[in-house]
Amino acid sequence: MKRQCGDCQLCCRLLPVPPLGKKAGQRCQYQKFGKGCAVYHTAKMPFECGVWNCRWLVNDDADELSRPDRAHYVIDVMPDFITWQNNETGEQQNIQVVQIWVDPKYPDAHRDPALRKWIFRRAQDGSPR
């Protein structure tokens, strides 16, 4: 069964949307409580919003995780990288990392045992996504 956002709109509050001038942690001007995005699939909707999904929604490896509004965090599927440099050889390596946006109203949400298990499993697989 394909997962759906339903009443969850946590990403609309936690994630930044540069084309709208929306900063992380700010409620989106188009977010309508209980209804979702007022400009979903219209010309006003930024491209970034149209192509973005959270890890829970994609559900490729997140079966045990709760919906973001219930877990109080959003796992970003867009990859990010840090660059590690060996000080002896100068060799650089990009390491993919995952971003987890935690609701500031619930600062301990990252302690969720299901999230910790998911992170540990991804680390064991050598894949942080």
Number of C-alpha atoms within 10 A of each C-alpha: 4 6 10 11 15 10 12 16 20 22 25 22 18 21 19 17 18 11 11 13 10 17 14 16 17 14 18 21 13 15 17 14 11 10 11 16 17 14 14 14 12 9 8 11 16 16 12 11 15 11 8 12 17 17 20 22 18 13 14 8 13 16 12 13 18 15 23 22 15 11 17 20 25 23 20 19 17 14 12 13 12 10 9 12 12 9 8 6 7 9 9 11 12 11 13 14 14 16 15 15 20 22 21 12 8 11 11 12 17 17 9 15 12 16 20 12 13 19 16 13 14 14 12 10 10 10 13 17 20
